[in-house]
Amino acid sequence: MSVWEAVLGILGMAVITMVTRSFFMIPDREIPLPQWVRDGLRYAPLAALAAVIVPEIVMTQGELIHTWKDARLYAAAVGTAYFFWKRGILGTILSGTAVMLTLRIGLGW
């Protein structure tokens, strides 16, 4: 691939990104969407977050983990439990990190 092809590819991707992201910002008034689409879009950030986090918890080297001795499982469980108990983001991060570091450093998981 030549330099010009790479530059052309980058510019093309930039244009496509700007066009697709500006569809909702260009019109002067709000685009009418059916209620079922609005309901579905409410869950899009959660779905995207789950799509990023879940594979990091249950997979290693591109395969599902085969053992329960994985610190990520317990850290995610403790973090989730803390969030549902206290509803605090900082506590969720700290509790999950504390469990993960304890299991990794203490037990070598």
Residue pairs with C-beta under 8 A, 6 or more apart in sequence:
24 31
33 41
56 72
57 72
57 73
57 76
58 64
58 65
58 73
59 65
60 70
65 73
69 107
69 109
70 109
71 99
71 100
71 103
71 104
71 107
71 109
72 100
74 99
74 100
74 103
75 96
75 97
75 99
75 100
75 103
76 96
78 95
78 96
78 98
78 99
79 92
79 93
79 95
79 96
79 99
80 92
82 88
82 91
82 92
82 95
82 96
83 89
83 91
83 92
86 92
103 109
